[in-house]
Each structure stands twice: as C-alpha cells, then as structure tokens.
C-alpha cells in the first residue's frame, strides 16, 4: 500500500515536472544568449501544460491544475501562443540573434 501511494504521488508531479523541464531548458537557452529559442521553448512549455491539462484527470494534473480544466487549457494555450508570436515578431535591436 505505501508503494502504491508513492507511485500515485510521484505520478501527480510528472505533468508539472515535464512543463518545468521544458521551461528550464528555455531558460538555459536564454542564458546562452539564444533568447528567441529560449522564449519559444517557454511558450512551448505553456502549450504542453494546456495539452496535459486536457488529457489528464484533475487528480493526475497535480500542480498544473489551477482552475477548471477548460479555463486552464484556454489560458495556458493563449499565453503560450502569445509568447511564441511575440518572440517571433521582434525584429532588430540589441537582442537580435
């Protein structure tokens, strides 16, 4: 029984760990002066969170479940697309790479 509880507790954090892993990868790219790739990865992490929020149950969603499933999916995907579009449309300036 304790082993089953551990598995379910660990399973609850897998969606958040996946989203966090992609976000950390994006932050690493930003620190390496590839800011556009890093910001797109962060936007992708938000889109992954939206997809996971739709696919998994509320109990399995763990820390990515904040509001109702539909509101979470809508906001995660909206912010994800917005971040990617803004990153891809910035032209010129000192950050151009």
C-alpha positions in Angstrom: 0.0 0.0 0.0 2.7 2.6 0.8 4.4 1.8 -2.6 1.1 2.4 -4.4 0.7 5.8 -2.6 4.3 6.7 -3.6 3.5 5.9 -7.3 0.4 8.0 -7.3 2.1 10.9 -5.5 5.0 10.7 -8.0 2.6 10.4 -10.9 0.8 13.6 -9.8 4.0 15.6 -10.3 5.0 14.2 -13.7 3.0 16.7 -15.8 4.4 19.6 -13.7 7.9 18.1 -14.0 7.7 17.9 -17.8 6.5 21.5 -18.1 9.2 22.6 -15.6 11.9 20.7 -17.5 11.0 22.4 -20.8 10.9 25.8 -19.1 14.3 25.2 -17.5 15.7 24.3 -21.0 14.3 27.5 -22.3 15.9 29.5 -19.5 19.3 27.8 -20.3 19.0 28.9 -23.9 18.2 32.4 -22.8 21.3 32.5 -20.6 23.3 31.2 -23.6 22.3 34.3 -25.5 19.8 32.5 -27.7 16.8 34.4 -26.2 14.4 33.8 -29.1 14.8 30.0 -28.9 14.5 30.1 -25.1 11.3 32.2 -25.2 9.8 29.9 -27.8 10.6 26.9 -25.5 8.9 28.6 -22.6 5.9 29.2 -24.9 6.0 25.6 -25.9 6.0 24.6 -22.2 2.8 26.5 -21.8 1.3 24.7 -24.8 2.4 21.4 -23.3 0.7 22.4 -20.0 -2.5 23.1 -21.9 -2.4 19.8 -23.7 -1.7 17.9 -20.5 -4.5 19.7 -18.7 -6.9 18.5 -21.3 -5.6 14.9 -21.4 -5.1 14.0 -17.8 -7.6 13.9 -14.9 -7.7 16.6 -12.3 -6.0 14.3 -9.8 -3.2 13.4 -12.3 -2.7 17.0 -13.3 -1.2 17.9 -9.9 0.4 21.4 -9.8 -0.7 22.4 -13.3 -4.4 22.3 -12.3 -5.2 25.7 -11.0 -8.8 26.4 -12.2 -11.3 24.3 -14.1 -9.9 22.2 -16.9 -11.3 24.3 -19.7 -10.2 27.6 -18.2 -6.7 26.2 -17.6 -6.4 24.9 -21.1 -7.7 28.1 -22.6 -5.3 30.3 -20.6 -2.2 28.1 -21.0 -2.7 27.8 -24.7 -3.5 31.5 -25.1 -0.4 32.6 -23.2 1.7 30.0 -24.9 0.7 31.2 -28.4 1.1 34.9 -27.4 4.6 34.3 -26.0 5.7 32.5 -29.2 4.2 35.1 -31.5 5.8 38.0 -29.6 9.2 36.2 -29.6 9.0 35.5 -33.3 7.9 39.0 -34.4 10.6 41.1 -32.5 12.9 42.4 -35.2 16.2 44.2 -34.8 17.6 45.8 -31.6 20.3 44.7 -29.3 18.7 41.3 -28.8 18.5 40.3 -32.4 20.0 36.8 -32.9 
